[in-house]
Amino acid sequence: MVQKQFVIRRFYCYLIINMGAFNAVTHVLFDMDGLILNTEDLYTVAFQNIVSKFGKNYTYDLKISLMGSQMHETADMIIKALDLPMTRDEFIEASKKEFATLFPDTEVLPGVRRLIEHLHKNNIPIGLATSSSIESYELKTTKRHQQLFSLFPYKTFGSSDPEVKKGKPYPDIFLVAASRFPDKPAPEQCLVFEDAINGVKAARAAGMQVVMVPDPKLDRSYTKEATLVLNSMEEFKPELFGLPPFSN
């Protein structure tokens, strides 16, 4: 208990010291996989099931190198890295079969629902910027999370949207997602929430501040490009970025 209290105090000291480094924003963009939903763990299961048939392992290093990529990019990288005797289309079809079983029972990660509902209630424009396809998004949300995702009036699906030419770490998805807001905010007016290294790089390349909530297993040396790093979304303080504070 004492150690936990020390960690919490150290975290808030870090925030206080660095408050001056944060700029006020007016719009917020959310990644989905691994940030709102626990799907990154499910992707690991799905891809391991596929590569196991060829005696291969889907390693953590490979996983973090491709998190945030579009589906065709992910397929190409896994096939090349593990020298799989599959075509891109074959890998994607095998993935879809795995996803159909795994994705309907996704869970919302801690602190996320509270923040999304809070921003919606306070009329802060929010958008979804996910590398997933529309079909994948529907698998993950239709059964259990329709109400939560209905709070996003603007959604950009990187693997389905022809305007998103390249996946993360390129900035395309965040620039396209920001352009979907009716008032067309400048990049510096947008705050991005991400869990992946490539997502952080993409947000920074787009000229946006980014709050990173990484996998607990990720070496923190990979998080240096993020504006702010949190252990959980439960730690986020909206007022640090000029957004309305939580009322309780």
WOKA-V666644 format. One record per residue. N is the residue number from 0. RES is the residue in one letter. PSI is psi in degrees with one decimal (NA if undefined). OMEGA is omega in whole degrees, -180 to 180 (999 if undefined). D_LAST is the distance of its C-alpha to the last C-alpha in whole Angstrom. Layout:
n=N res=RES psi=PSI omega=OMEGA d_last=D_LAST
n=N res=RES psi=PSI omega=OMEGA d_last=D_LAST
//
This chain:
n=0 res=M psi=-44.1 omega=179 d_last=23
n=1 res=V psi=-43.4 omega=180 d_last=24
n=2 res=Q psi=-40.4 omega=179 d_last=25
n=3 res=K psi=-43.2 omega=179 d_last=22
n=4 res=Q psi=-37.9 omega=179 d_last=20
n=5 res=F psi=-43.3 omega=180 d_last=23
n=6 res=V psi=-42.6 omega=180 d_last=22
n=7 res=I psi=-43.9 omega=179 d_last=18
n=8 res=R psi=-41.7 omega=-180 d_last=19
n=9 res=R psi=-38.5 omega=179 d_last=22
n=10 res=F psi=-46.1 omega=-178 d_last=20
n=11 res=Y psi=-32.0 omega=174 d_last=17
n=12 res=C psi=-40.6 omega=178 d_last=21
n=13 res=Y psi=-43.7 omega=180 d_last=22
n=14 res=L psi=-45.0 omega=-178 d_last=19
n=15 res=I psi=-43.6 omega=-179 d_last=20
n=16 res=I psi=-35.1 omega=-173 d_last=24
n=17 res=N psi=5.9 omega=-178 d_last=23
n=18 res=M psi=-36.3 omega=-179 d_last=21
n=19 res=G psi=-16.0 omega=-178 d_last=24
n=20 res=A psi=-9.8 omega=-177 d_last=25
n=21 res=F psi=140.6 omega=178 d_last=23
n=22 res=N psi=145.2 omega=179 d_last=24
n=23 res=A psi=142.2 omega=180 d_last=21
n=24 res=V psi=166.5 omega=180 d_last=22
n=25 res=T psi=-17.9 omega=-176 d_last=22
n=26 res=H psi=150.7 omega=-176 d_last=22
n=27 res=V psi=134.4 omega=178 d_last=21
n=28 res=L psi=135.9 omega=-179 d_last=23
n=29 res=F psi=131.5 omega=162 d_last=23
n=30 res=D psi=169.3 omega=-180 d_last=25
n=31 res=M psi=-58.7 omega=-173 d_last=25
n=32 res=D psi=120.6 omega=180 d_last=27
n=33 res=G psi=-7.5 omega=-180 d_last=26
n=34 res=L psi=-51.7 omega=174 d_last=23
n=35 res=I psi=-45.3 omega=-177 d_last=21
n=36 res=L psi=155.5 omega=-178 d_last=24
n=37 res=N psi=29.8 omega=-172 d_last=26
n=38 res=T psi=-20.2 omega=180 d_last=29
n=39 res=E psi=-37.3 omega=176 d_last=30
n=40 res=D psi=-36.0 omega=-178 d_last=31
n=41 res=L psi=-34.9 omega=174 d_last=33
n=42 res=Y psi=-40.0 omega=179 d_last=35
n=43 res=T psi=-45.2 omega=178 d_last=36
n=44 res=V psi=-46.9 omega=-178 d_last=37
n=45 res=A psi=-48.7 omega=-176 d_last=39
n=46 res=F psi=-34.8 omega=177 d_last=41
n=47 res=Q psi=-38.4 omega=177 d_last=42
n=48 res=N psi=-37.2 omega=-180 d_last=43
n=49 res=I psi=-50.7 omega=-174 d_last=45
n=50 res=V psi=-22.0 omega=179 d_last=47
n=51 res=S psi=-28.5 omega=-180 d_last=47
n=52 res=K psi=-18.2 omega=-180 d_last=50
n=53 res=F psi=15.4 omega=178 d_last=52
n=54 res=G psi=26.0 omega=-177 d_last=51
n=55 res=K psi=161.9 omega=177 d_last=49
n=56 res=N psi=133.1 omega=175 d_last=45
n=57 res=Y psi=94.6 omega=-171 d_last=42
n=58 res=T psi=161.5 omega=179 d_last=41
n=59 res=Y psi=-37.9 omega=178 d_last=38
n=60 res=D psi=-40.6 omega=177 d_last=39
n=61 res=L psi=-41.9 omega=180 d_last=40
n=62 res=K psi=-50.3 omega=-175 d_last=37
n=63 res=I psi=-21.6 omega=180 d_last=35
n=64 res=S psi=-21.8 omega=-176 d_last=38
n=65 res=L psi=-1.4 omega=178 d_last=38
n=66 res=M psi=130.5 omega=-180 d_last=34
n=67 res=G psi=-9.2 omega=-180 d_last=33
n=68 res=S psi=156.8 omega=172 d_last=37
n=69 res=Q psi=159.4 omega=-172 d_last=38
n=70 res=M psi=-41.0 omega=-179 d_last=40
n=71 res=H psi=-31.5 omega=177 d_last=43
n=72 res=E psi=-41.4 omega=178 d_last=42
n=73 res=T psi=-46.4 omega=180 d_last=41
n=74 res=A psi=-47.2 omega=-179 d_last=44
n=75 res=D psi=-43.3 omega=-177 d_last=46
n=76 res=M psi=-41.3 omega=-180 d_last=45
n=77 res=I psi=-43.9 omega=179 d_last=45
n=78 res=I psi=-43.7 omega=-179 d_last=48
n=79 res=K psi=-46.1 omega=-176 d_last=50
n=80 res=A psi=-36.4 omega=-176 d_last=48
n=81 res=L psi=4.1 omega=178 d_last=49
n=82 res=D psi=52.8 omega=-178 d_last=52
n=83 res=L psi=139.9 omega=178 d_last=52
n=84 res=P psi=58.9 omega=-178 d_last=55
n=85 res=M psi=154.2 omega=171 d_last=52
n=86 res=T psi=167.0 omega=176 d_last=52
n=87 res=R psi=-47.8 omega=-177 d_last=49
n=88 res=D psi=-38.4 omega=179 d_last=49
n=89 res=E psi=-40.6 omega=179 d_last=50
n=90 res=F psi=-42.2 omega=-180 d_last=47
n=91 res=I psi=-41.6 omega=179 d_last=44
n=92 res=E psi=-41.3 omega=177 d_last=46
n=93 res=A psi=-38.2 omega=179 d_last=46
n=94 res=S psi=-43.2 omega=-179 d_last=42
n=95 res=K psi=-38.2 omega=179 d_last=41
n=96 res=K psi=-41.0 omega=178 d_last=43
n=97 res=E psi=-44.4 omega=-178 d_last=40
n=98 res=F psi=-37.9 omega=-178 d_last=37
n=99 res=A psi=-29.5 omega=179 d_last=38
n=100 res=T psi=-39.6 omega=-171 d_last=38
n=101 res=L psi=-38.5 omega=-167 d_last=35
n=102 res=F psi=-29.0 omega=-177 d_last=32
n=103 res=P psi=-19.9 omega=-176 d_last=32
n=104 res=D psi=35.0 omega=178 d_last=30
n=105 res=T psi=157.6 omega=179 d_last=27
n=106 res=E psi=146.2 omega=173 d_last=24
n=107 res=V psi=133.9 omega=-177 d_last=20
n=108 res=L psi=156.8 omega=-174 d_last=19
n=109 res=P psi=135.4 omega=174 d_last=16
n=110 res=G psi=-13.6 omega=-174 d_last=13
n=111 res=V psi=-47.8 omega=-179 d_last=15
n=112 res=R psi=-43.5 omega=-180 d_last=14
n=113 res=R psi=-44.7 omega=-177 d_last=11
n=114 res=L psi=-46.1 omega=-179 d_last=12
n=115 res=I psi=-46.5 omega=180 d_last=15
n=116 res=E psi=-36.0 omega=179 d_last=13
n=117 res=H psi=-46.7 omega=180 d_last=11
n=118 res=L psi=-41.4 omega=178 d_last=14
n=119 res=H psi=-46.2 omega=-179 d_last=16
n=120 res=K psi=-33.5 omega=-178 d_last=14
n=121 res=N psi=14.4 omega=175 d_last=14
n=122 res=N psi=32.9 omega=173 d_last=18
n=123 res=I psi=123.0 omega=-180 d_last=18
n=124 res=P psi=125.6 omega=-180 d_last=21
n=125 res=I psi=146.6 omega=179 d_last=21
n=126 res=G psi=155.3 omega=177 d_last=24
n=127 res=L psi=131.1 omega=179 d_last=25
n=128 res=A psi=87.6 omega=-175 d_last=28
n=129 res=T psi=144.1 omega=176 d_last=29
n=130 res=S psi=-9.5 omega=180 d_last=33
n=131 res=S psi=157.8 omega=172 d_last=33
n=132 res=S psi=166.2 omega=176 d_last=36
n=133 res=I psi=-41.7 omega=-178 d_last=35
n=134 res=E psi=-42.8 omega=179 d_last=37
n=135 res=S psi=-42.9 omega=178 d_last=35
n=136 res=Y psi=-44.6 omega=-178 d_last=31
n=137 res=E psi=-37.9 omega=176 d_last=32
n=138 res=L psi=-39.9 omega=-175 d_last=33
n=139 res=K psi=-24.9 omega=-170 d_last=30
n=140 res=T psi=-26.4 omega=-170 d_last=28
n=141 res=T psi=-43.1 omega=-174 d_last=30
n=142 res=K psi=-38.6 omega=-169 d_last=30
n=143 res=R psi=-15.0 omega=-168 d_last=26
n=144 res=H psi=22.3 omega=-178 d_last=24
n=145 res=Q psi=-41.0 omega=-177 d_last=25
n=146 res=Q psi=-43.5 omega=-179 d_last=22
n=147 res=L psi=-46.6 omega=-176 d_last=20
n=148 res=F psi=-14.1 omega=174 d_last=23
n=149 res=S psi=-15.2 omega=179 d_last=24
n=150 res=L psi=-12.4 omega=177 d_last=21
n=151 res=F psi=105.3 omega=179 d_last=23
n=152 res=P psi=-18.8 omega=-177 d_last=26
n=153 res=Y psi=123.0 omega=-177 d_last=27
n=154 res=K psi=134.4 omega=177 d_last=29
n=155 res=T psi=124.0 omega=-178 d_last=31
n=156 res=F psi=104.1 omega=-172 d_last=33
n=157 res=G psi=-37.7 omega=-177 d_last=35
n=158 res=S psi=-6.5 omega=-179 d_last=38
n=159 res=S psi=-17.2 omega=-171 d_last=38
n=160 res=D psi=117.5 omega=-179 d_last=38
n=161 res=P psi=-18.4 omega=178 d_last=41
n=162 res=E psi=-20.1 omega=178 d_last=40
n=163 res=V psi=91.9 omega=-173 d_last=38
n=164 res=K psi=-39.6 omega=-178 d_last=41
n=165 res=K psi=145.6 omega=179 d_last=40
n=166 res=G psi=175.7 omega=175 d_last=37
n=167 res=K psi=137.8 omega=22 d_last=35
n=168 res=P psi=8.0 omega=176 d_last=36
n=169 res=Y psi=153.8 omega=-172 d_last=37
n=170 res=P psi=-2.4 omega=-171 d_last=35
n=171 res=D psi=-51.3 omega=-171 d_last=36
n=172 res=I psi=-37.6 omega=-178 d_last=33
n=173 res=F psi=-33.7 omega=177 d_last=31
n=174 res=L psi=-41.3 omega=178 d_last=33
n=175 res=V psi=-44.4 omega=-179 d_last=34
n=176 res=A psi=-41.4 omega=179 d_last=30
n=177 res=A psi=-34.5 omega=-179 d_last=30
n=178 res=S psi=-15.2 omega=-180 d_last=33
n=179 res=R psi=-19.6 omega=174 d_last=31
n=180 res=F psi=136.3 omega=-177 d_last=29
n=181 res=P psi=-32.8 omega=-177 d_last=31
n=182 res=D psi=5.9 omega=173 d_last=30
n=183 res=K psi=66.0 omega=-178 d_last=32
n=184 res=P psi=150.2 omega=174 d_last=29
n=185 res=A psi=155.0 omega=-180 d_last=31
n=186 res=P psi=-40.0 omega=-178 d_last=30
n=187 res=E psi=-10.8 omega=177 d_last=28
n=188 res=Q psi=-5.7 omega=-174 d_last=26
n=189 res=C psi=138.4 omega=173 d_last=25
n=190 res=L psi=132.0 omega=-180 d_last=22
n=191 res=V psi=141.3 omega=171 d_last=23
n=192 res=F psi=127.4 omega=-175 d_last=22
n=193 res=E psi=159.1 omega=173 d_last=24
n=194 res=D psi=-17.3 omega=-170 d_last=25
n=195 res=A psi=149.4 omega=177 d_last=29
n=196 res=I psi=-47.6 omega=-179 d_last=32
n=197 res=N psi=-33.3 omega=178 d_last=33
n=198 res=G psi=-40.3 omega=177 d_last=30
n=199 res=V psi=-45.0 omega=179 d_last=29
n=200 res=K psi=-40.5 omega=-179 d_last=33
n=201 res=A psi=-43.2 omega=180 d_last=33
n=202 res=A psi=-43.1 omega=179 d_last=30
n=203 res=R psi=-38.4 omega=178 d_last=31
n=204 res=A psi=-26.7 omega=178 d_last=35
n=205 res=A psi=-5.5 omega=-180 d_last=33
n=206 res=G psi=23.9 omega=-177 d_last=32
n=207 res=M psi=152.2 omega=171 d_last=28
n=208 res=Q psi=150.4 omega=-177 d_last=25
n=209 res=V psi=129.2 omega=174 d_last=24
n=210 res=V psi=124.1 omega=-178 d_last=22
n=211 res=M psi=131.3 omega=173 d_last=23
n=212 res=V psi=83.3 omega=-171 d_last=22
n=213 res=P psi=163.7 omega=171 d_last=25
n=214 res=D psi=135.1 omega=-180 d_last=27
n=215 res=P psi=-25.1 omega=-178 d_last=27
n=216 res=K psi=-11.9 omega=-175 d_last=31
n=217 res=L psi=130.5 omega=175 d_last=31
n=218 res=D psi=125.9 omega=-174 d_last=33
n=219 res=R psi=-10.7 omega=175 d_last=30
n=220 res=S psi=-18.2 omega=180 d_last=33
n=221 res=Y psi=-3.5 omega=-173 d_last=33
n=222 res=T psi=6.9 omega=-170 d_last=29
n=223 res=K psi=-25.3 omega=-178 d_last=31
n=224 res=E psi=-13.2 omega=-179 d_last=31
n=225 res=A psi=148.0 omega=176 d_last=27
n=226 res=T psi=-39.6 omega=180 d_last=25
n=227 res=L psi=137.9 omega=179 d_last=22
n=228 res=V psi=130.4 omega=180 d_last=22
n=229 res=L psi=153.0 omega=174 d_last=20
n=230 res=N psi=-28.3 omega=-179 d_last=20
n=231 res=S psi=151.8 omega=176 d_last=18
n=232 res=M psi=-19.3 omega=178 d_last=15
n=233 res=E psi=-19.3 omega=-179 d_last=13
n=234 res=E psi=-10.5 omega=-172 d_last=13
n=235 res=F psi=135.4 omega=177 d_last=13
n=236 res=K psi=104.1 omega=-175 d_last=12
n=237 res=P psi=-33.3 omega=-176 d_last=12
n=238 res=E psi=-18.6 omega=178 d_last=13
n=239 res=L psi=-25.5 omega=-180 d_last=16
n=240 res=F psi=23.7 omega=177 d_last=18
n=241 res=G psi=16.4 omega=178 d_last=17
n=242 res=L psi=157.1 omega=-179 d_last=15
n=243 res=P psi=133.0 omega=179 d_last=12
n=244 res=P psi=158.1 omega=173 d_last=9
n=245 res=F psi=145.0 omega=-179 d_last=6
n=246 res=S psi=-14.3 omega=178 d_last=4
n=247 res=N psi=NA omega=999 d_last=0
//
